[in-house]
Amino acid sequence: MCNRYALSVPASSLFPRYNATQPTNPVAAPAPELFPRKPAYVVREADGVRVLDVMAWGFPMMTKGKSGKDIRKDVTNVRNLTSPFWRSALANPSQRCLVPFTRFSEYGQVRGDDGKLPLHWFNVPSRPITSFAGIWRPTEEGPVFAFLTTDPNAVVAPIHPKAMPVLLHPEDEERWLTAPMLEALELAAPFPSQLMQVE
């Protein structure tokens, strides 16, 4: 599932886009292309004010390897919305967030002549900045986030038939950040394919 996306706009454009304030702990701006465990911008609400913050992408989870040793896995995508692992964050509006992006990627299913799977990029042409529906939580290493996935639409399915990220219409962003859980989860649906394009 989506483990690479891009935000190719300056932070200065995010503040008016989200009506957000400066982060409480400013850090160096993230790279334009984002990968798991790397810092990225998120927008969250704190005391009724939207804050632009920087968090690492992926919820850390420890699992047992074949040797019996603990192995850290960073979970970047939220698919099972009934799982207790995600439920507490989903139920608490203050732990929901918006993840700004300009495009996201998926690998195709058929290898090219070079033996590699082609990388495809998806965007919403009418929206220079779009949001994933995300959740976040504090950890000992600092705050982390992940974003929800859902069934793929007709643009994504031929390339990645399992799932796609949950993209939000701008008019639904406030609802994602503040609504009760069941109402917010109604937004976890495929984005209209006619509004997207693939490169």
C-alpha positions in Angstrom: 0.0 0.0 0.0 1.0 3.6 -0.4 4.4 4.1 1.2 5.6 7.1 -0.8 3.9 10.4 -1.4 5.0 13.9 -2.2 4.2 17.4 -1.0 5.8 19.8 -3.5 4.7 23.1 -2.1 6.3 25.3 0.5 5.1 25.3 4.1 4.1 28.9 3.7 1.3 27.7 1.4 -0.1 25.3 4.0 -0.9 27.9 6.6 -3.6 29.7 4.6 -4.8 26.4 3.0 -5.6 24.9 6.4 -6.1 28.1 8.4 -3.3 26.8 10.6 -0.9 28.3 13.1 2.8 27.7 13.4 3.9 24.3 15.0 4.6 24.4 18.7 8.0 22.8 18.1 9.2 23.9 14.7 11.7 21.6 13.0 13.4 21.5 9.6 11.0 21.2 6.7 10.4 17.7 5.5 11.7 16.5 2.1 9.3 16.9 -0.9 9.0 13.1 -1.2 7.9 11.3 2.0 8.7 7.8 3.1 7.9 5.7 6.2 9.7 6.7 9.4 10.6 10.1 7.9 9.1 13.4 9.1 6.1 14.9 7.3 3.7 17.8 7.8 0.3 17.1 9.4 -2.5 19.4 10.5 -4.3 18.7 13.8 -6.6 20.5 16.1 -5.5 21.6 19.6 -8.0 23.5 21.8 -10.1 24.5 18.8 -7.1 25.8 16.8 -5.6 24.1 13.7 -1.8 23.5 14.1 0.6 22.6 11.4 3.0 20.1 12.9 5.7 17.7 11.9 5.5 14.0 12.8 7.2 10.7 11.7 5.2 8.6 9.3 4.3 5.2 10.8 3.0 3.8 14.1 5.7 1.7 15.7 4.6 -1.9 16.5 6.8 -4.7 17.9 6.3 -8.2 16.5 8.2 -11.5 17.0 10.5 -12.5 14.2 11.2 -16.2 13.2 14.1 -16.2 15.6 11.9 -15.1 18.5 13.5 -11.7 18.7 11.4 -8.5 18.7 11.2 -6.7 15.4 10.0 -3.2 15.0 7.5 -2.6 12.2 6.2 0.9 11.4 2.6 0.7 10.3 1.8 3.5 7.8 -1.7 2.6 6.6 -4.9 2.1 8.6 -7.1 -0.5 6.9 -8.8 -2.5 9.6 -11.0 0.2 11.2 -12.3 -2.2 13.9 -8.9 -3.2 15.2 -8.3 -2.2 18.8 -4.8 -1.1 17.7 -6.4 1.8 15.8 -9.8 2.2 17.5 -8.7 4.4 20.4 -7.1 6.9 18.1 -10.1 6.9 15.7 -12.5 7.4 18.6 -10.7 10.5 19.8 -11.1 13.5 17.5 -8.1 15.1 19.0 -6.0 12.2 17.6 -7.2 12.6 14.0 -5.3 14.7 11.6 -5.0 15.8 8.0 -2.0 14.8 6.0 -1.3 17.3 3.2 0.0 15.9 -0.2 0.2 16.9 -3.8 0.5 13.3 -5.2 0.9 9.7 -4.0 2.4 6.7 -5.6 1.7 3.0 -6.2 3.7 0.3 -8.0 2.1 -1.3 -11.0 1.5 -5.1 -11.3 3.5 -5.9 -14.4 7.3 -5.7 -14.5 8.8 -3.7 -17.4 11.7 -4.9 -19.7 14.1 -3.8 -16.9 12.5 -6.3 -14.5 11.2 -3.5 -12.3 7.6 -2.7 -11.4 6.6 0.8 -12.8 5.9 3.5 -10.3 2.7 5.5 -10.9 1.7 8.8 -9.4 -1.8 9.9 -8.6 -3.1 13.4 -8.0 -6.3 15.6 -7.9 -5.7 18.1 -10.7 -8.2 20.6 -9.4 -6.6 20.7 -5.9 -3.0 21.7 -5.6 -3.0 20.4 -2.0 -5.2 17.5 -1.0 -5.5 15.7 2.4 -5.3 12.1 3.5 -7.5 11.2 6.5 -5.0 10.5 9.2 -4.6 9.7 12.9 -1.6 10.4 15.2 -0.4 9.6 18.6 2.5 10.6 20.9 5.4 8.1 21.4 8.6 8.2 23.4 10.4 9.1 20.2 7.9 11.9 19.3 4.5 12.1 17.6 3.8 9.7 14.8 1.0 9.4 12.2 -0.6 7.0 9.7 -3.5 7.5 7.3 -6.6 5.5 6.4 -7.0 3.3 3.4 -10.2 2.1 1.6 -11.2 0.2 -1.5 -9.6 1.5 -4.7 -11.5 3.6 -7.2 -11.5 3.0 -11.0 -8.3 5.0 -11.4 -6.3 3.2 -8.8 -7.7 -0.3 -9.0 -6.0 -1.3 -12.3 -2.6 -0.4 -10.8 -3.2 -1.3 -7.1 -6.3 -3.5 -6.7 -6.1 -3.9 -3.0 -6.6 -0.4 -1.6 -6.1 3.3 -1.9 -5.6 6.1 0.7 -8.7 7.9 2.0 -8.7 11.3 0.3 -10.8 14.1 1.8 -12.8 16.8 0.0 -11.9 20.2 1.6 -15.5 20.5 2.8 -15.1 17.2 4.7 -11.8 18.1 6.5 -13.5 19.7 9.5 -15.8 16.8 9.9 -12.9 14.4 9.9 -11.2 16.4 12.6 -14.2 16.9 14.9 -17.1 14.6 14.3 -18.0 11.5 16.4 -16.2 8.4 15.3 -19.0 6.7 13.4 -19.8 9.9 11.5 -16.1 10.5 10.7 -15.7 7.0 9.4 -18.4 7.6 6.8 -15.6 9.5 5.0 -13.5 6.4 4.6 -14.7 5.7 1.1 -13.1 5.7 -2.4 -12.4 9.2 -3.8 -14.4 10.0 -7.0 -12.3 8.6 -9.8 -13.4 11.4 -12.2 -11.6 13.9 -10.0 -8.2 12.1 -10.2 -5.5 11.4 -12.7 -2.6 9.0 -12.9 0.9 9.7 -14.4 
